[in-house]
Amino acid sequence: MQKVFYAVIFSIIIFSGCTKDRTFTFPTNVAVVSYDTTKPFIVANEFVATEDANSWTNEFGKQADWIELYNPSNHIMDFNTENIYITDTIGIKDKFQLTHFTIAPKAFLMVCCDDSARNTATQIHTSFSLSKKGEFVGVYRKNNDGSFTAMTEKPFAAQTAGVSTGMYPDGSGVWYGNLTPTPGASNHQ
């Protein structure tokens, strides 16, 4: 799939009559996603960075930024056996480790981004919050050799209250802004 993507981009550049004055901008809502079907895989599927009570509140009834994780694989994602990290900072891939939870195949898990760095019986709370002025969402697997495999890398611009940024269809790698928030459920436009 990645080869096809690059071939299409190369063709566009070649056939657009590239000259010194012509520029090409890659679409910012498209990401090439390829899943290793031999192991569990998760993606950040949707997020809100505006502490919008109309979209979701945590188990304590408080407004919070959130990231919805989605398991597009056919395997259970067990954070106790997989080294999975989530971050809001480009270049810091191991900012917060996800532990104590599982995500069934084709299922969702909500992560509360409220700077509290704790796990409760029902939710994960990260050590960071998301900036409504724009920032980054990253999900990584730490490999046995210490390297990281990116599962999601999504920079985002300023956010608007009452809407979310998410993949449609779920886990597709195609991002849209201004979605109606669907925390813990399938995205729609």
Secondary structure as UniProt FT lines:
FT   HELIX           2..15
FT   TURN            16..17
FT   TURN            20..21
FT   TURN            28..29
FT   TURN            37..38
FT   STRAND          43..48
FT   TURN            53..55
FT   TURN            59..60
FT   STRAND          65..70
FT   STRAND          77..78
FT   TURN            79..81
FT   STRAND          84..87
FT   TURN            90..91
FT   TURN            93..94
FT   STRAND          96..98
FT   STRAND          102..103
FT   TURN            105..106
FT   STRAND          108..113
FT   STRAND          118..119
FT   STRAND          124..125
FT   TURN            132..133
FT   STRAND          135..142
FT   TURN            144..145
FT   STRAND          148..156
FT   TURN            161..162
FT   STRAND          164..167
FT   TURN            170..171
FT   STRAND          174..179
FT   TURN            183..184
//
